Amino acid sequence: MRPKASLRFYFLGLAVAALEEFITQGVLKQNYAAWIVPTIIAFVPFLILVRCIGGLLDNNFAEARAVLIYYVAAGGIGLLFEWFVIGLTPWSNPSAPFLAMLIFQLGMFSFWGSVALAPRLLLDRRESVGRVRRWFVRALISGMAVIYVLAFTVPREIRFPATIAAVLFTFLALNISYHQYLRALRTAG
């Protein structure tokens, strides 16, 4: 990847992370400035790591397989961070309903995977993935719009659960575009 593309990769990954972190760490916790530094501290090393992993995978696997492994690795690394650094383990609340905990964990996995895969998808300018890229952009913007509207308009009593539900739904729904991206890569390759 060229240096300019590298900077775009990091910028896009940080943008996806920051859009979500501003809401979950800034607005919902009423911590409007203090979310910035932790976001940079967490996501810059993460993006550097997954970019290195992506390079290794790209050199050793067919493209579609490399992208799939990359997404799973990124989501897994992020989930481990959430579990062992943040403390959001599935076993931290044994009384939580299984289905709710499963959706929450899959949503966190999808968020971290999105921080890593969104830049790759957005920077892939091949015509064969153009339709998927456009759908992804619309889905991401629409999902973020819903998240932001909820975060700033719903009554305080339901703001946290409503906004978190929208965050989870948005990042889980983006998996549809990742599936389409993998299909486009398999077809092209």
N, C-alpha and C positions, 0 to 999 in steps of 0.2 A: 504494500500500500504506500502510495506517495505521501510525503510529509503533509501536504495540504489535505489530503484525504484522511490522514491520521488525526489531524486537528478537528476535522469535521466529525469524525467518528466519536471523539471524546466530547465534543460540544453537543452532539445529538444525544448521546447517552446521558450526559449530565442534564440536558434539558428535560428528557423523559423523567429522570429521577427527581429533578427539582420541581417539576409540575406537581408530582404526587406528594413529595416531602413538604412542600410549602403548605399544602392542605392538612396532611396528617400530623406534621410536627409543628407547623406554624399556626394555622388557623384553629384547628380543633383543640390544640393545647394552649392557645392564646400566647404563643411564643414567636411573635412575628419576625424577630431578627435572629434569634439564637439557633434557628434550624439550619442556617446557611453553612457554617463551618463544619458541623457534624456531617452534613450531606457531602461536602467536598472531601472530608477525611474518609468517609466510607466508600464513596463511589469512584473517586479517581483511581485508587489502587485496584478496586474491583475491575474497572474498565481496562486498566493496563494488564491485569492478570488474564482476563477473558480474551483480550486481543491477542496476547501471546499464545494462549490455548488455541484460539481460532487459527492462527498461523500454522501451528503444528498440525492441527486437524486438516487444514486445507492442503498441506503437503503430503498427507498420508491416506486420505480417503477421497472417494468420489464426492463431488460438491454437496449433493443433497444429504448424504450420510454425515459429512463433516458439519453441515449446518445443524442437523438434528442433534448430534452429539454435543455441539457447541451450546445449543439452547438448553439441553438437559444439564450440562455441566454448569452453565451460568445460573440456572434456576436452583440447582443443588447447592452451589457455593453460597448463593444468597440465602437460601433456607437455613443452611448451617450457621450463617452469620446471625440471622434472626433468632435462632435457637440458643446459640452459645454466647453471643455477645449481648443481644437485646433481651433475651429471656422469654421469647414467644414460642416456647416448645408446646407440642401437642399434649404433653403430660403435665404442663404447669397448672392446668385447671381440670382435674379429673371429673368434676361434675358437669363440665360443658357437654352439650349434646354432640354426639359423634359426628353427625352430618354437618353441623355448624363448624366444628373444628376442622373437618376435612376440607370444607369450602375455604375456610380462612387460610389453611396451610397451602392449598393449591393456588389461592390468590396471591399469596406472598411469593411462591415459586414463580408464578406467571409474571409478577411485577419485576423480579430480578432478571428473569429470562428476557423480558421486554427491554429492560435497560440495556442489555447486551445485544439483543437481536434487532431492535428497532434501527440502530445506526447502520447495520449491515444491509437491512432491507431498503432503507431510505437511500443509501449510497449506491445500491445496485441499479444502475441506469440502463440495463439491458431492456430492449423492447419486450422480450419474452416475459418479464416480470412487471411491466408497466401497469397493467390492470390491477395486479395484486397490490402494488405500491400505492396506487391511487385509492383503492379501497381501504388500505391500512391507514393512510393519512386521514381520510374521512372518519373512520371508526375511532381513531385516537383523538381527533379534535372533538368529535361529537361526545365521546365518553368524558373527556376532560371538561367540556362545557357543562354537562350534567353535574359532574362532581363539583365544579365551582359554583354553579347556581345553587345546588343544595347546601353547600358549605356556608354560603352567604345569605341564604333566604329562609331556610326552614327554622322553626322555633328551636331555641337552645336545648330544650328537653329532648328533642329527637335528632338534633344535628349530628351528634357523633355516630349513632348507629346508621342513620340514613346515608351519611357521607361515606362511611366505611363500606357499606353495602354497595354503593355506587362505584367505589374504587375497586372492590373485588369483582363486581360484574364487568367493569371496563377491561381490566387486565385479563380476566378469564376469557372474555369475548374476543380479545385480540388473538387468542390461539387459533381462531378460525382463519385469520389472515396468515399466520405462520404455517398452518397446514396447507393453505393454497400456495404459499411461497415454496414449500417443499415439493409440492406437486409440479409447479412450474419448473423447478430446478431438475427434477427427475425427467420431465418431458424434454427439456433443453439438452440434458446431458446424456 
